[in-house]
Amino acid sequence: VGRSSEGLGHVEVLVRMIDENGGTIAPGAFIPAAERYNLMSELDRWVINHTFAWLSKNSRKMAQLITTINISGQSLGDEGFLDYLIAMLSNYDIAPNSICFEITETAAVANLGSAVSFIKDLKSLGCKFALDDFGSGMSSFTYLKNLPVDYLKIDGSLVKDIATDVVNFSMVEAINQVGRVMGLQTIAEFVENQAILDKLEQIGVDYAQGFGIARPVPSKDFQP
C-alpha cells in the first residue's frame, strides 16, 4: 500500500469464503479449521492458482504493482509446494519480480531451516519476501538476521496505538530503525486514521496498510 521511491505500489491478496447463502465468511472463521486439519497447503495452492490466473488476465492493470500473497507454515514444510509454485509462475507467465510472498514471523521461526531455503530459492528467481507480524510476541532480531526478506511488516497491535502510546511509538521506531540498518523496507499494519499515519511518517516507515489507506475490495472491482 502506497508507493516507494521506485514508483511501485503494493497490493495484498486476501482470501474470503462464500457460504451457501452467498455471504462472506472472514478468514478468522475458517483458517483455524484449515490449519487444524492440515489443509493450509491445499488452500495456499488454490489462492496462488486463482491469483496468478487473475494477474495473467490483468497484466496491464497490474504492471506497476507488486502483488503480495500469504504463505502458511504448513506450505513451508510441504516438499512439493515450492515446485508447484515455480511451475505456476511459468504456466501463467508471471514476472517473479512482481510477486511478494508473505510469511508470518511465527511460521518462519517454527520452520526456520525450511523457511530460509524456501526464501532463497524463490528470491533467486526474482520474487520478494515480507516477514509479517513482527513485534507480535516472538520477535527476535537474531532470527531476523537469518531470514533474507525484503520487507518487515510491523505488527498492527503496536501500530494501532502509536498516536497515543509513547511506548508503542518507541517500539515501532526501534523496529523501523533496525530494519533500516539491515536494508529492509518497513510496512506498518492497522493504519486506521491520519493521526497514526502522521506518526509513521515522523518515524520514517516506508509503507502503510489499513482501513485508513484503503479497504479490501473484490478482485473484480479493484482499480490501481
N, C-alpha and C positions, 0 to 999 in steps of 0.2 A: 504494500500500500504506500502510495507516494512515489516519488521519483528520485533516483540518485543523480549524482553529477554526470553519470553516463547516459542519462535520459531514459533509463529503463524503469518501468513501473512493475509492481508485483501484484499478483492475484493468488489467492489460496483456494483450492478446491475443497468444498465442504460437502459431506455426504448426508443425505436425509432418507428416511424410509417412508413409503406411502402405504397407509393402511387400507383396509378393504373398502372404506368409505371415501377414499381419495384424500384423506387428511395427511398432514405431515407429522412424522414421528421424529423427535430430536435424537441426536446420537447418544445422549446420556441414557436413553431408554432401551437401546438395542446393542450398543458397543460392548457393555459389560457382559451380555449374554454371548456375543460372538467370541469374546476373549475366553469366557468360561468353557465353551465347547470347542475351542481351538479352530475357530472359523475365520480368524482375522486375516490370515494369509490369503484365503479364498476371497474375502471381501476386498482386500487390497488389490488383488488381481482384477476384480470387477471394476473397481474405481479407475485403475490405470487403463484398462481396455476402453472404457467409456470416455474417459478424459482424452486419451490420445485420439480416439475416433473424432471427438468434437473439435479438438485442436487441428486435426488434419483438414476438416471441413471449413474451419475459420482461421486459416493460417494468415491471411492478410490482416484481419482484425487484431490478431494476437502478436503481430510481428515485433512490436516494441514492448512486449510484456514478458516477464518471467513467471511461469506458472508453477506454483508450489503444491506438491502432493504429499500427504502424510503417509508414512510407512510405519507399520506396527512392529513391536518387538518380536512377535511370532514370525513375521516375514524375514527379519534379520537372521533368525535361526533356521529358516527354510532353505535347504541346499539348492532347490530348484528355482527359487524365486528370482535370484539375480539373472539367471539365464533367460527366464521368462521376460523380465523387464527389458533386457538388452534386445531380445527378439522383437518386442513390441515397439521399441524405439525405431528399429529398422523397418518393421512391417508398415508402420504408419508414416515413415519418413519424417520423424520428429527431430528437429535440431537439438542435440543434447544440451547445448548451452542455453536453451530457452526453458529448461526444466530444473526446478529445485526440489529436492526431496527433503522432507522434514521428519526428524525422529525426536522423540522426547528424551530428555536427559535421563529419566528413569530407565527407559528401554536401552539406551546406549550403554549405561553403566552395567546393567544386568547382562548384556550381551557384548561386552567390550571388545573381545577379540573378533567376533563376527562383524560388529559394527565398523571397526576400523578397516577390515578387509573389504567390506561392502562399500564403504565410502570411497576408499582409494580406487577400487575397480571402476566405479561409475564416474568419479572425478577424472580418471584417465581418459574417459570418452568426452568430457567437457561438461558433465552435469554439475550442478551446485548443490550444497547441503546446508540445512539450517538445523541448529540444536534448539529444540523447543522447551519451554517451561523452566528455563534456567533461573534459579533462585527460589524454586518451589519447596526445597527442603533437603534434597540430596546433593546440592551443588558442591562441586569440588573443582577448584581451579587446576588441580593436578590432573584430574580426568580430562578437563578441557584441553590441556596441553597435548594430550594424546589423541584427540579427535580432530581430524583435519577438515573441519567445517568452514563454511564461508560466512554464515550468518549466525548470530547469537540472539535468540528471542528471549527477552526478559519477561519473566512470568507476570501475568496480569494481577496476581494478588499483591505484588509490590507496586505495580504501576498505578492501580486504580485510586490509591490514596496519597499519591505524591504531592498533590496540591495542598494537602492539609497535615501530612505526617512527615516531620523532618527526618525521622529515622528511615522511612521508606525512600524518601528522596535521596538520602545519603547512600543507601544500598544500591539503588538504581544507578546513581552516579558512579559508584565504585565498580559495578559490573560493566558499565559502559567504558570506563577508563581501562580496565583490564582487556576488554575486547578490542579497544583501540590499539593498545600496545601490541596485541597479538595479530593485528592486521585484519580483524573481523569487523564486519558491519553489524550494527545492532538494530533490533526491531523491538519496539515496545507493544505489548498486547493490552487490551482492555482500555483503549483510549476513548473515553466516552464524552469528553467535553473539551472546550477551548482552554480551560484552566490547566488541565492535565497536559494538553499539547504545548502550552506555553512553557511549562516546567521541563518537558522533554527537549524543547528547542534550547532552553537555557543550558541543559546538560550537554546537548550535542548528539543525542540519539539520532541515528540515520533514518529510520523508518518508524511510522506509527500505524497501528492496526486496531480497529474497533468501531463501534457504532458512531463515534464522533467523527470518524473519517468516511466510512461507507458501510452500509448494511448489506448483508448477504442477499443475493438475488438469484433466481433460477438461471441456469446457463443460457436458456433461450432468450432471456431478457437482458443479458449482460452487454453493456456498452463501455468500452475503454474511456 
